[in-house]
Amino acid sequence: MGQHFGRIGAMVNGKIPFDAKAAQQNADVVASVAGLPWAGFGPGTEKGAPTKAKPGIWTEHAKFTEKWEKLQTEVAKLDAAAKTGNLDNLKAAFGPTANACKSCHDDYRAR
């Protein structure tokens, strides 16, 4: 997910030229995979393989779920913005999506 989101970020931040088709392809991948990791954080998964997840994922389930839902909402907006082929629309959706990712990582991902 990070690779594809990063490619969009590079376009949004002017580090690489904007390519509407590539932006859409990357947004589609982000939208497709954004929900996949959550299954790994259900009840009992804290006893599995080593993880970078902080214990709060399992002890603060409601807060974690709220952040996941926010990410899903923002990723859908990013995908819709990419479908317009307009860089300004993509820029407007990128920041809130990045903030949703960062918020969860800040609270629940160990470094």
ChimeraX commands (.cxc) that place a marker at each C-alpha (Angstrom):
marker #1 position 0.00,0.00,0.00 radius 0.5
marker #1 position 2.79,2.37,0.93 radius 0.5
marker #1 position 4.48,2.04,-2.44 radius 0.5
marker #1 position 1.35,2.94,-4.37 radius 0.5
marker #1 position 0.32,5.71,-2.01 radius 0.5
marker #1 position 3.87,7.07,-2.19 radius 0.5
marker #1 position 3.68,7.25,-5.97 radius 0.5
marker #1 position 0.55,9.38,-5.70 radius 0.5
marker #1 position 2.27,11.53,-3.08 radius 0.5
marker #1 position 5.23,12.09,-5.38 radius 0.5
marker #1 position 2.85,13.45,-8.04 radius 0.5
marker #1 position 0.91,15.56,-5.57 radius 0.5
marker #1 position 4.12,17.04,-4.18 radius 0.5
marker #1 position 5.62,17.75,-7.62 radius 0.5
marker #1 position 8.48,15.28,-7.21 radius 0.5
marker #1 position 7.45,13.47,-10.38 radius 0.5
marker #1 position 5.24,14.64,-13.24 radius 0.5
marker #1 position 1.50,14.14,-12.84 radius 0.5
marker #1 position 0.25,11.18,-14.85 radius 0.5
marker #1 position -3.51,10.81,-14.54 radius 0.5
marker #1 position -3.50,7.18,-15.66 radius 0.5
marker #1 position -0.75,6.19,-13.22 radius 0.5
marker #1 position -2.45,8.11,-10.42 radius 0.5
marker #1 position -5.67,6.23,-11.07 radius 0.5
marker #1 position -3.92,2.86,-11.22 radius 0.5
marker #1 position -2.16,3.53,-7.93 radius 0.5
marker #1 position -5.33,4.84,-6.27 radius 0.5
marker #1 position -7.16,1.70,-7.39 radius 0.5
marker #1 position -4.50,-0.47,-5.73 radius 0.5
marker #1 position -4.65,1.58,-2.53 radius 0.5
marker #1 position -8.44,1.28,-2.48 radius 0.5
marker #1 position -8.23,-2.46,-3.08 radius 0.5
marker #1 position -5.71,-3.23,-0.37 radius 0.5
marker #1 position -6.64,-0.63,2.27 radius 0.5
marker #1 position -8.99,-3.03,4.02 radius 0.5
marker #1 position -6.78,-6.11,3.92 radius 0.5
marker #1 position -4.53,-5.59,6.96 radius 0.5
marker #1 position -7.42,-5.22,9.38 radius 0.5
marker #1 position -8.20,-8.93,9.44 radius 0.5
marker #1 position -4.80,-9.42,11.03 radius 0.5
marker #1 position -5.80,-7.43,14.09 radius 0.5
marker #1 position -8.93,-9.24,15.22 radius 0.5
marker #1 position -9.43,-10.99,18.54 radius 0.5
marker #1 position -6.71,-13.52,19.25 radius 0.5
marker #1 position -4.32,-12.25,16.59 radius 0.5
marker #1 position -2.11,-10.61,19.22 radius 0.5
marker #1 position -0.76,-14.08,19.97 radius 0.5
marker #1 position 0.51,-14.68,16.45 radius 0.5
marker #1 position 3.80,-13.92,14.75 radius 0.5
marker #1 position 5.97,-10.97,15.77 radius 0.5
marker #1 position 4.42,-7.67,14.73 radius 0.5
marker #1 position 5.08,-3.93,14.70 radius 0.5
marker #1 position 1.61,-3.40,16.13 radius 0.5
marker #1 position 1.30,-1.80,19.55 radius 0.5
marker #1 position -0.93,-3.58,22.10 radius 0.5
marker #1 position -3.52,-0.79,21.84 radius 0.5
marker #1 position -4.79,-2.32,18.62 radius 0.5
marker #1 position -6.29,-5.10,20.71 radius 0.5
marker #1 position -7.04,-3.20,23.93 radius 0.5
marker #1 position -8.56,-0.10,22.27 radius 0.5
marker #1 position -10.64,-1.88,19.65 radius 0.5
marker #1 position -13.30,0.85,19.32 radius 0.5
marker #1 position -10.72,3.60,18.80 radius 0.5
marker #1 position -8.77,1.44,16.35 radius 0.5
marker #1 position -11.96,0.63,14.41 radius 0.5
marker #1 position -12.83,4.33,14.26 radius 0.5
marker #1 position -9.45,5.08,12.69 radius 0.5
marker #1 position -9.87,2.21,10.23 radius 0.5
marker #1 position -13.29,3.53,9.19 radius 0.5
marker #1 position -11.83,7.02,8.70 radius 0.5
marker #1 position -9.11,5.58,6.49 radius 0.5
marker #1 position -11.68,3.70,4.40 radius 0.5
marker #1 position -13.67,6.91,3.91 radius 0.5
marker #1 position -10.62,8.93,2.89 radius 0.5
marker #1 position -9.26,6.23,0.58 radius 0.5
marker #1 position -12.61,6.15,-1.23 radius 0.5
marker #1 position -12.39,9.93,-1.69 radius 0.5
marker #1 position -8.83,9.61,-2.98 radius 0.5
marker #1 position -9.88,6.96,-5.47 radius 0.5
marker #1 position -12.79,9.11,-6.65 radius 0.5
marker #1 position -10.50,12.12,-7.00 radius 0.5
marker #1 position -8.01,10.11,-9.05 radius 0.5
marker #1 position -10.83,9.05,-11.37 radius 0.5
marker #1 position -11.39,12.72,-12.30 radius 0.5
marker #1 position -7.93,12.94,-13.84 radius 0.5
marker #1 position -7.50,16.32,-12.18 radius 0.5
marker #1 position -4.37,17.01,-10.13 radius 0.5
marker #1 position -6.09,19.63,-7.95 radius 0.5
marker #1 position -8.79,17.13,-6.98 radius 0.5
marker #1 position -6.11,14.55,-6.19 radius 0.5
marker #1 position -4.20,17.06,-4.06 radius 0.5
marker #1 position -7.34,17.90,-2.11 radius 0.5
marker #1 position -7.97,14.23,-1.30 radius 0.5
marker #1 position -4.37,13.23,-0.67 radius 0.5
marker #1 position -3.78,15.20,2.54 radius 0.5
marker #1 position -6.76,13.85,4.48 radius 0.5
marker #1 position -5.92,10.32,3.36 radius 0.5
marker #1 position -2.30,10.73,4.45 radius 0.5
marker #1 position -3.47,12.11,7.80 radius 0.5
marker #1 position -5.75,9.11,8.32 radius 0.5
marker #1 position -2.83,6.75,7.65 radius 0.5
marker #1 position -0.50,8.71,9.90 radius 0.5
marker #1 position -3.01,8.92,12.73 radius 0.5
marker #1 position -3.33,5.18,12.95 radius 0.5
marker #1 position 0.40,4.57,12.55 radius 0.5
marker #1 position 1.19,7.16,15.23 radius 0.5
marker #1 position -1.11,5.43,17.72 radius 0.5
marker #1 position -0.74,1.78,16.82 radius 0.5
marker #1 position 2.51,1.09,14.98 radius 0.5
marker #1 position 5.74,0.53,16.87 radius 0.5
marker #1 position 8.87,1.91,15.30 radius 0.5
marker link #1:1,2 radius 0.2
marker link #1:2,3 radius 0.2
marker link #1:3,4 radius 0.2
marker link #1:4,5 radius 0.2
marker link #1:5,6 radius 0.2
marker link #1:6,7 radius 0.2
marker link #1:7,8 radius 0.2
marker link #1:8,9 radius 0.2
marker link #1:9,10 radius 0.2
marker link #1:10,11 radius 0.2
marker link #1:11,12 radius 0.2
marker link #1:12,13 radius 0.2
marker link #1:13,14 radius 0.2
marker link #1:14,15 radius 0.2
marker link #1:15,16 radius 0.2
marker link #1:16,17 radius 0.2
marker link #1:17,18 radius 0.2
marker link #1:18,19 radius 0.2
marker link #1:19,20 radius 0.2
marker link #1:20,21 radius 0.2
marker link #1:21,22 radius 0.2
marker link #1:22,23 radius 0.2
marker link #1:23,24 radius 0.2
marker link #1:24,25 radius 0.2
marker link #1:25,26 radius 0.2
marker link #1:26,27 radius 0.2
marker link #1:27,28 radius 0.2
marker link #1:28,29 radius 0.2
marker link #1:29,30 radius 0.2
marker link #1:30,31 radius 0.2
marker link #1:31,32 radius 0.2
marker link #1:32,33 radius 0.2
marker link #1:33,34 radius 0.2
marker link #1:34,35 radius 0.2
marker link #1:35,36 radius 0.2
marker link #1:36,37 radius 0.2
marker link #1:37,38 radius 0.2
marker link #1:38,39 radius 0.2
marker link #1:39,40 radius 0.2
marker link #1:40,41 radius 0.2
marker link #1:41,42 radius 0.2
marker link #1:42,43 radius 0.2
marker link #1:43,44 radius 0.2
marker link #1:44,45 radius 0.2
marker link #1:45,46 radius 0.2
marker link #1:46,47 radius 0.2
marker link #1:47,48 radius 0.2
marker link #1:48,49 radius 0.2
marker link #1:49,50 radius 0.2
marker link #1:50,51 radius 0.2
marker link #1:51,52 radius 0.2
marker link #1:52,53 radius 0.2
marker link #1:53,54 radius 0.2
marker link #1:54,55 radius 0.2
marker link #1:55,56 radius 0.2
marker link #1:56,57 radius 0.2
marker link #1:57,58 radius 0.2
marker link #1:58,59 radius 0.2
marker link #1:59,60 radius 0.2
marker link #1:60,61 radius 0.2
marker link #1:61,62 radius 0.2
marker link #1:62,63 radius 0.2
marker link #1:63,64 radius 0.2
marker link #1:64,65 radius 0.2
marker link #1:65,66 radius 0.2
marker link #1:66,67 radius 0.2
marker link #1:67,68 radius 0.2
marker link #1:68,69 radius 0.2
marker link #1:69,70 radius 0.2
marker link #1:70,71 radius 0.2
marker link #1:71,72 radius 0.2
marker link #1:72,73 radius 0.2
marker link #1:73,74 radius 0.2
marker link #1:74,75 radius 0.2
marker link #1:75,76 radius 0.2
marker link #1:76,77 radius 0.2
marker link #1:77,78 radius 0.2
marker link #1:78,79 radius 0.2
marker link #1:79,80 radius 0.2
marker link #1:80,81 radius 0.2
marker link #1:81,82 radius 0.2
marker link #1:82,83 radius 0.2
marker link #1:83,84 radius 0.2
marker link #1:84,85 radius 0.2
marker link #1:85,86 radius 0.2
marker link #1:86,87 radius 0.2
marker link #1:87,88 radius 0.2
marker link #1:88,89 radius 0.2
marker link #1:89,90 radius 0.2
marker link #1:90,91 radius 0.2
marker link #1:91,92 radius 0.2
marker link #1:92,93 radius 0.2
marker link #1:93,94 radius 0.2
marker link #1:94,95 radius 0.2
marker link #1:95,96 radius 0.2
marker link #1:96,97 radius 0.2
marker link #1:97,98 radius 0.2
marker link #1:98,99 radius 0.2
marker link #1:99,100 radius 0.2
marker link #1:100,101 radius 0.2
marker link #1:101,102 radius 0.2
marker link #1:102,103 radius 0.2
marker link #1:103,104 radius 0.2
marker link #1:104,105 radius 0.2
marker link #1:105,106 radius 0.2
marker link #1:106,107 radius 0.2
marker link #1:107,108 radius 0.2
marker link #1:108,109 radius 0.2
marker link #1:109,110 radius 0.2
marker link #1:110,111 radius 0.2
view
